[in-house]
Amino acid sequence: MIEQIIVASRGRNPNNPSDRTTGAPTEQRLEPNLDGVSNTITTVQKDNYVLEIRNGVDADE
């Protein structure tokens, strides 16, 4: 079975993910949206992905 989840790539402060201070240190992370829709509409075309979770499926399939 393959489960698909929409995720967004976001740069967040690893010590305080809700911090939006300009110049704060950031790390890239994937943030899931379990509603099955895109997280947002932005001018950044690469920030939304489909994550496939393969449960009990061989990698070759």
C-alpha positions as CSV (number, residue, x, y, z in Angstrom):
1,M,0.0,0.0,0.0
2,I,1.3,3.5,-0.9
3,E,0.0,6.4,1.1
4,Q,0.5,9.9,-0.4
5,I,0.7,13.1,1.8
6,I,1.2,16.7,0.6
7,V,4.2,18.3,2.3
8,A,5.8,21.7,2.0
9,S,9.5,22.6,2.3
10,R,10.0,25.4,4.7
11,G,13.0,27.1,6.3
12,R,12.3,27.2,10.1
13,N,14.4,28.2,13.1
14,P,15.3,24.8,14.6
15,N,15.1,26.2,18.2
16,N,11.8,28.1,17.7
17,P,9.9,27.0,14.5
18,S,7.3,29.8,15.0
19,D,10.0,32.5,14.9
20,R,9.8,34.6,11.7
21,T,12.6,37.1,12.6
22,T,14.6,38.2,9.6
23,G,18.1,36.8,9.8
24,A,17.3,34.1,12.3
25,P,19.0,30.8,11.7
26,T,17.0,28.3,9.7
27,E,17.0,24.7,8.6
28,Q,14.9,23.2,5.8
29,R,12.1,20.8,7.0
30,L,9.1,19.1,5.5
31,E,5.7,20.1,6.9
32,P,2.8,17.7,6.2
33,N,-0.7,18.8,5.3
34,L,-3.0,15.9,6.2
35,D,-6.1,17.6,4.5
36,G,-4.9,16.3,1.1
37,V,-4.6,19.7,-0.4
38,S,-1.7,22.0,-1.3
39,N,-0.3,23.9,1.7
40,T,-0.3,27.3,0.0
41,I,-0.2,29.1,-3.2
42,T,3.1,31.1,-3.5
43,T,5.4,32.3,-6.1
44,V,7.9,29.6,-5.0
45,Q,7.3,26.7,-7.4
46,K,9.4,24.1,-5.6
47,D,7.9,24.3,-2.1
48,N,5.2,21.7,-2.3
49,Y,5.8,17.9,-2.7
50,V,4.0,14.6,-2.6
51,L,5.5,12.3,0.0
52,E,4.9,8.6,-0.7
53,I,4.9,6.3,2.3
54,R,5.3,2.7,1.1
55,N,4.0,0.2,3.7
56,G,4.9,-3.4,3.0
57,V,6.0,-2.6,-0.6
58,D,9.4,-3.6,-2.0
59,A,11.5,-0.7,-3.2
60,D,11.7,-2.3,-6.7
61,E,7.9,-2.2,-7.2
